[in-house]
Amino acid sequence: MKTTQNTILITGGGSGIGLEMARIFTKKGNTVIITGRNENKLRDAVIQLGQDAHYIVADVTNDDHLDALDAAIKKNFPTLNILINNAGQATLHNIGKSPDAARIAKQEIETNYLAPVKLTARLLELLSKAPEAAIVNISSIVAFAPGLSLPTYSASKAALHSYTQTLRLSLSDTTIKVFEVMPPLVDTDFAKDIASDAKISPAQVAEDLVTSMATNNYEVHVASTEQLYKNFLGRPDKATLALNGLPLQ
């Protein structure tokens, strides 16, 4: 699909991967709207990005905020044709020893899974009016193989992966394309407490997304995710097609 002259909403767009995606898309001549909870961070980001960038303060885990965001988009950006569900939350903990596992899981499920489902549902009608549209869910390598130190985060991303696959199938006869970006560990504030020498740059994630959108590569295995996918899971897309009664390809 085209990667220029779109109107794009990016949740969690004030920093990290979201900001890098906003940066690359504004440079390519798109109108970009970023959301987040911190207005100062959003304002600073928009100053960096230039005149084609806008912000709306919203907490994607708050239903009232989602309703307000939905209304603002439909009023001020009726040509919206790309939604990028990027906002995320992760907590390092040992699920076998953590007394807070249920509380942490609730927060992560609400941010990483339920928020994309809710926002997508609100904006589907608007997106369906565009001649060409896309929904992009930012998932993770841990959707394939859970991380021991990120157990409930991994579960939330596995849920998002499953949801994305079925969403793609259910919208296959529409103008809306569904992409999933699955990066390994990324060098952002989000992952600052995770010790690793293998972190990739958020710019690499953004660049891989743009390339994949241009070539209609719907499941984007960034960097080492591709090798993990081959090693551990083979071809789960075939299992998904079979389960849904669709012909194997």
N, C-alpha and C positions, 0 to 999 in steps of 0.2 A: 504494500500500500504506500501511498505518498507520505513523505516525512516532512513536507513543507506546507505552509498555508493551512495549518490545522488550528483548532482551538482546543487546548489541552489543560485538563485539571490534574494536578499532582498533589496527593495528600502527603503530609510530612515533607513538604518541599523546601523548608527553610534551611536544611543542612544535609550533609552526607550524600547518599545516593540521589535523593530527591532533588537537591540543589544542583548536582551535576547533570541530571536529566533536564532540569529547567534551563540550565546554561546552554547545553547543546541544542535544545529545541528552539530557544529564542534566537540563537545564532543562525539557525536554518530558516528563520522567517515565520515562525509560528507564534501565535498568541498563547501565553502560558499563564495560568492561574495557580498559585500555590496556596496550600492551607497548612495550618498547624496551630498549636496552642499559644505559642510565644509571639506576640505581635512585634516586639522589638526585633527578634530574629527574622521574621518575615519581611519587615520593612527594610532591614539592612540587605536582605537577599534581593529584593526587588530593585533597590538602588544599584546593586551590582549588575543585575540582569538587563536593565534598560526599559525603554518605553513600552515594549510589547509584553511586559510582565506585570502581574497584578497579584494581590493577595486578599484572602478572606480568612479571618481568625475563626477556627473551628476545632473542637475536640471531637474526633471521629467516634469516640466511644459514648458520646452524649447524644441521645436521640433528638433532643430539642435543637442542638447545634447542627445535626445532620439535616433536620427540616429547614433550618434557616439557610444552610449552605445550598441545599437543593433549590430553594426559592430564589436566592441571590444569583445562582448560575442561570436559571431559567429566565430571570428578568434581565440580567446584564450581559450574559454570554449565551444567547440562544443558539449560536452556531456551534456550540460544544460538540466535538465529535471524537475526542479521545479522553478516556478516564484512566489514570494511572493510580492504582491503589498501592501506595508505597509506605504509608505510616506503619511503624512497627514498634514492638516492645519486647525486650528479652531480659531475663534474669538468670544469672548463674546460680545453680543450687544442685544439691544432691538429693534426688527424689526419694532415696531410701532413708535419708536422715533428716530431711527438712520438715519441720512442723508446719511450715507455711506453704507447702506444695499446692494445696487446694486454692489458696488465695492468689498465689502467683499464676497458677493455671488459669484462673478466672480472668485476671487482668490481661494475660497474653491472648487468650481466646477472644476476648472482647475486642482487642486492638488488631490482632493479626488475622482473625478469621471473620468474626461477626461484623466488624466495621466495613470491610470490603463487600460482604454480602448485602448489608443494609444500603450502603451508598449506591452500589450497582443497581439494586432494585429500584431505588428512587430515580435514577437517571436513565434507565433503559428506554423509556418512552422517548425522551429527548434524543438520545443517541440513535435511535432507530429512524429518526427523521433525516439524518445525514446521508448523503449519497454513499459515503464511505466512512466507517467508524471503527473504533477499537476500544477494547477494555484490556488493560495491562495489569496483571497482578504480580507484585514483587514477592516471590517465594524465596526458596533457599535450598542449598545442597542438603540440608538436614530433613527436607521433605522425603528424600530417598532413604537416608540412613541417619537415624537420630543421634544427636550429640549427647554424650553422657552428662556433660556439665550444663546442657541446655535441654533438659528432658521435656518440659511442658511447652517450651518454645518450639521444639522440634515437632511435637504433636500438633500444635496450632498450624505450622506450615504444611504438615502432611494433610491436614484438613483443607487448607487453602488449595493445595495441589489437586486433591480429589474434586473439590468444588469447581476449580478452573477447568478441569477436563470435562465434567458434565455440562458446564456452562458453554464451553466451546461446541460440544455436540448439539446442545439444544438451540444454539443460535446459528447453526451451520447453514440454514436456509434464509438467513437475513444478511443485511449489509454490514453487520457488526462482526469484526474479527476479534478473537480472544487470544492474547499472548500471556505467557508466563515466563518470568525471568528468574533463574535459579542460580544465584551467585554463591561462591564459597565465602570464606571470611573476608570482609572488606575493611579497609583501614579508615574507620570513621569513629566518632565519639561513641556511637552505638556499640562498638566492639572494643572500646578502649581497655576494658578490664580483662580481656581475653588475651593471654600471652601466646603469641605466634609469630614466626618469621615468614609465614606464607600468605599474609594478608595482601589482597590486591587493591588497586586504587578504585574509588567510586567512579572515576572517569571511564575506566575500562568497562564497567557495568553499563553506563550510559551509552557508550559507543557501541557495545554489542547489541543493545536494545534497538538503536537506530538502524543498524545493519540488518538485524533480523526482521524488523518491521518492513524494510524496503524489499526484502526477499520472501516475505510471508513465511518465515521460520517461527512457528508458533510456540514451541517450547525451547527456551533459550538457556542452554547449559554453558554458563560462563566459566572460563578457565578450567580448573580441576574438576568441576562438576561433571563434565563430559566423561572423564575417565572413571569416576565413581559410578556413574550411571551404567557404563559398559560392564564394569567389574561386578557390580552387586545386583543389578536389576535386569540386565538384558534389554528386553523390549516390553515394558509394562503397557505401552500404548496398545499393543495387540490384545492384551488381556482386557483392557478397557473396552475396546471395540467389540470383542466377543461377548463380554458380559452384557452389553447393551444390544445384542442381537444384530450387530452390523458386520458386514463382510470384512474379513482380514485382508490387509493390504501388504 
